[in-house]
Amino acid sequence: MKLTEGNYHSLEANKTYWSVSQFKSFMDCQASALAEITGEYIRPTTEAFLQGGYVDAHFSGTEDAFIANHPEIVNSRSGELKAAYKKAQDAIDRAERDNYFMSHLSGDPQVIMTAELFGKPWKVKIDSLHDDKIVDLKYMRDMSSVYKGGEWKPFVTAYGYDIQGYIYQAVVEAVTGKRLPFYLAVVTKEDPADIAIIHIPDKFLNVNKGMIEHYLPEFDAVKQGKVEPVRCESCAYCRQSKILTGAVEYETLLEV
């Protein structure tokens, strides 16, 4: 299928293509990821997701359409943005005062590309594509390290932005023949907002190649219905779909 802005996030597109967000969802919980692909489960739209969407929409020139599609971000009585989105607008204003930051968002916006990687079709939507670089915009709480998997990690690896960078690079190279450096354009929710342009060197992106090659066949078998998905038993989908088959022994709680 040919991808457009209108169908990029559709069930058909998600069934046809792999994406970074889909792969990371399978890493977190195979059962939840599969349920989203089949339409059995719709991930709740969080406040953080909407705030990030508002910032993305502003820089891609689709702010009015975003507000029209999400009237819940506007105070119905005053017609003004609600507090969280006024704060997002303050962050936008901060970013726009910095020429270096804005130069990285001056490429072609929201560029959709597809390519075959690891024998499977993948899709990407790039926030700002330049002739000499790939830039992805992030609106985040802050840039502190994140405790995940029993250890503190840089936010880049904790949130899988290095995986994203590798896939974006690989798809762009497959389409254009050029291996472009990957940057994050980060603006934070702090008061006042912090900003940064972060270059992630290829040596940190390329380590993900082996990991994706290892997991993708298993994940794709689940996606194609050939293998039963593994449940994490801790995410929202697993809690929602849990079926009790017996009692939990108190001693198991003590072990945890």
C-alpha positions in Angstrom: 0.0 0.0 0.0 1.1 3.6 -0.6 1.4 5.5 2.6 0.1 9.0 3.1 -0.3 11.4 6.1 -3.9 10.2 6.3 -3.3 6.4 6.4 0.2 6.3 8.0 -1.1 5.2 11.4 -4.0 3.0 10.1 -4.5 -0.6 11.0 -3.8 -1.6 7.4 -0.4 0.3 7.4 0.6 -1.2 10.8 -0.3 -4.7 9.5 1.7 -4.2 6.3 4.8 -2.4 7.7 7.1 -2.5 10.6 7.9 0.7 12.4 10.2 1.8 15.2 7.2 2.3 17.6 5.8 -1.1 16.7 9.1 -2.9 17.2 9.6 -1.2 20.6 6.0 -2.2 21.5 6.9 -5.9 20.8 10.0 -5.5 23.0 7.7 -4.3 25.9 4.9 -6.8 25.4 4.2 -9.1 22.4 0.5 -9.6 23.4 -0.2 -5.9 23.7 1.6 -5.1 20.5 -0.4 -7.7 18.6 -3.7 -6.6 20.1 -3.0 -3.1 18.8 -2.2 -4.3 15.3 -5.4 -6.4 15.1 -7.5 -3.5 16.5 -8.5 -5.5 19.6 -6.8 -3.0 21.9 -6.5 0.8 21.4 -3.8 2.4 23.5 -5.3 5.3 25.6 -4.3 8.7 24.4 -2.2 10.2 27.2 -1.8 13.8 28.1 1.9 13.5 27.3 1.2 12.1 23.9 -1.1 15.0 23.1 1.4 17.6 24.3 4.1 16.1 22.1 1.6 16.0 19.2 0.9 19.7 19.7 4.6 20.6 19.5 5.1 18.3 16.5 2.1 19.9 14.8 3.4 23.4 15.4 6.7 22.8 13.8 5.2 20.9 10.9 2.7 23.6 10.1 -0.4 21.6 11.0 -1.2 23.2 14.4 -4.7 24.4 13.4 -5.7 21.0 12.1 -4.3 19.4 15.3 -6.4 21.7 17.5 -9.5 21.0 15.4 -8.9 17.3 15.8 -8.3 17.5 19.5 -10.7 20.1 20.9 -10.0 18.7 24.4 -6.8 20.7 24.6 -8.8 24.0 24.5 -10.8 25.4 27.4 -14.4 25.3 26.1 -15.3 28.5 28.0 -12.4 30.8 27.3 -11.4 29.3 23.9 -7.7 29.4 25.1 -5.3 26.5 25.2 -5.4 24.6 28.5 -2.4 25.1 30.9 -0.3 22.2 29.7 -0.5 23.4 26.1 0.2 27.0 27.0 3.3 25.5 28.6 4.1 23.6 25.4 3.7 26.9 23.5 6.2 28.5 25.9 8.6 25.7 25.1 8.0 26.3 21.4 8.6 30.0 21.8 11.9 29.2 23.6 13.0 26.9 20.8 12.2 29.4 18.1 14.4 32.0 19.7 17.4 29.8 19.0 18.7 30.0 15.5 20.9 26.8 15.7 18.0 24.8 17.1 15.6 26.1 14.4 18.1 25.4 11.6 17.8 21.7 12.4 14.0 21.9 12.0 14.3 23.7 8.6 14.4 20.6 6.5 11.5 18.9 4.7 8.9 18.2 7.4 7.1 14.9 8.1 8.8 12.9 5.3 7.3 9.4 4.9 9.6 6.7 3.5 9.4 2.9 3.2 12.1 0.3 2.6 12.8 -3.3 3.1 15.1 -4.0 6.1 15.9 -7.5 7.4 13.6 -9.0 4.8 10.5 -7.0 6.0 8.9 -3.8 4.9 9.4 -0.8 7.3 8.0 2.7 7.4 9.3 5.9 8.9 8.0 9.5 9.2 10.9 11.9 9.7 10.3 15.2 11.4 12.9 17.1 9.5 14.9 15.6 6.6 17.9 17.6 5.2 20.3 16.7 2.4 23.0 16.2 5.1 21.1 15.0 8.2 18.1 13.4 9.8 16.4 15.3 12.7 13.8 14.0 15.1 12.0 16.4 17.4 11.4 15.4 21.0 9.3 17.2 23.6 10.3 15.7 27.0 10.0 16.2 30.7 13.8 16.7 30.9 17.1 15.2 29.7 18.0 13.3 32.9 19.0 9.7 33.0 16.2 7.2 33.4 16.0 4.1 35.7 15.0 1.2 33.6 15.7 -2.5 33.7 17.4 -2.2 37.1 19.9 0.4 36.1 20.3 4.1 35.2 20.5 4.8 31.5 20.8 7.9 29.3 17.4 8.8 28.1 18.4 8.1 24.5 18.8 4.4 25.2 16.1 4.2 27.9 13.5 5.4 25.4 14.9 3.5 22.4 15.8 6.7 20.4 19.0 4.9 19.3 16.9 2.2 17.8 14.9 4.9 16.0 18.0 6.5 14.7 19.4 3.2 13.3 16.1 2.4 11.5 15.7 6.0 10.2 19.3 5.9 8.8 18.8 2.5 7.2 15.5 3.4 5.5 16.9 6.7 4.2 20.0 5.0 2.9 17.9 2.3 1.2 15.8 5.0 -0.5 18.5 7.7 -1.3 21.8 5.8 -1.1 23.0 8.3 1.5 23.9 7.4 5.1 23.0 10.5 7.0 23.9 11.5 10.6 21.0 11.3 13.1 20.2 14.2 15.5 17.6 14.7 18.2 16.1 18.2 18.6 15.1 18.2 22.2 12.9 20.8 24.0 11.9 20.1 27.6 8.8 20.7 29.8 10.9 22.4 32.4 10.3 26.0 33.5 12.0 27.6 31.7 12.3 25.0 28.9 15.7 23.6 28.1 16.8 22.9 24.5 19.5 20.8 22.9 20.6 19.4 19.6 22.0 15.9 20.2 24.1 14.0 17.6 24.1 10.3 18.2 27.2 8.8 16.5 26.8 5.9 14.1 28.8 3.6 16.5 26.0 3.9 19.1 23.2 3.4 16.4 24.8 0.4 14.7 24.9 -1.7 17.9 21.1 -2.1 17.4 21.5 -4.0 14.1 22.2 -7.3 15.7 19.5 -6.9 18.3 16.9 -6.2 15.7 18.1 -9.1 13.5 17.8 -11.4 16.6 14.2 -10.4 17.7 12.5 -9.5 14.4 11.9 -13.1 13.2 10.2 -14.0 16.5 8.2 -10.8 16.5 7.1 -11.2 12.9 6.0 -14.8 13.5 3.7 -13.4 16.3 2.5 -10.6 14.0 1.6 -13.1 11.3 -0.3 -15.3 13.7 2.2 -18.2 13.5 3.2 -18.1 17.1 1.3 -17.2 20.3 2.4 -13.9 21.7 4.2 -13.7 25.1 2.3 -11.7 27.7 4.2 -9.4 30.1 1.4 -9.5 32.6 2.1 -6.0 33.8 1.0 -3.6 31.1 -2.4 -2.0 30.7 -3.5 -4.6 28.0 -2.4 -7.6 30.1 -4.3 -6.2 33.1 -7.3 -5.6 31.0 -7.4 -9.0 29.4 -6.2 -11.1 32.4 -8.2 -14.3 33.0 -7.7 -15.8 36.5 -7.1 -19.5 36.7 -6.3 -19.8 40.4 -5.2 -18.1 43.5 -1.8 -16.4 44.0 0.2 -17.9 46.9 1.3 -15.2 49.4 4.8 -16.5 49.5 5.3 -15.4 45.8 4.6 -11.8 46.9 7.3 -12.1 49.6 9.8 -13.2 47.0 9.2 -10.1 44.9 
